[in-house]
Amino acid sequence: MTTEAIKTAVETRPFRPFTVRLTSGVQIQITAQDRIALHPEGKTFIVFEAGGGYRIVDIPLVTDMAVN
């Protein structure tokens, strides 16, 4: 998966929720634009989870992305 594909999904207006799948098989749902932040250098992104948690994801570990 490329940084540009993820960046496009994040910046699309109106925002459409999407899901990314990692090499481990874990799926992460991005439900709102304010729940994700891309690193300026495009190597990672942060997903802000309900309850105050967060997850840092290395973009090279993303194998698939589906717009919901």
Protein Blocks (a to p, Z undefined) as FASTA:
>chain_A
ZZklmmmmmmpccddddddddfkopacddfbfklcccdfklpaccdddehhiacdddfkl
pmbdcdZZ
